Amino acid sequence: IIDAKSFKCTKELPSLGHSIRYLFKHRDQVWICTDENVIIINANTYSVLNTLKTPRINCIVSAGAYIWGCSSDSAIYVWSTNGEIVKTISGHVGYVFSLLSVGNFVWSAGWDKTIRIWNSRSFELFKEMEANNDVVSSLILVRNQLQLSLIHISEPTRQAEISYA
């Protein structure tokens, strides 16, 4: 753990056994994703709260009372904040690379060249869109007046935009 003001190491966590692939902070928790586990630690005491055996998680977002994670096994996992699995969502084919929480929806993007929009309360598919015949590796939200723009970049030199009004 590095202090942001002094840039000094203030705490060294024990070895996790695998490299860290993704970090996510939710309230007083830090979710640490490795190739085989998600480890939930208390952000104040650094104690391990839970260890979840999972496929490789590529991205985590919070939506309402739940934590959503997308994986290399084509699934989207929904957990309670203590790490109990609430729902496993299928729909994508291949890696799911990115998630984005927008209001009552979670957007997902993956190897199958689709963007899917899920209702974050019912976990049902709301809408599916083809993504310009290219793999979508990342999602961000840009707010311009009444328009929500979804931008994906699948290669450093290429950019595409899909607008959702």
Secondary structure, 3 states (H helix, E strand, C coil): CECCCCCCECCCCCCCCCCCCEEEEECCEEEEECCCEEEEEECCCCCEEEEEECCCEEEEEEECCEEEEEECCCCEEEECCCCCEEEEECCCCCCEEEEEEECCEEEEEECCCEEEEEECCCCCEEEEEECCCCCCCCCEEEEECCEEEEEEEEECCEEEEEEEC
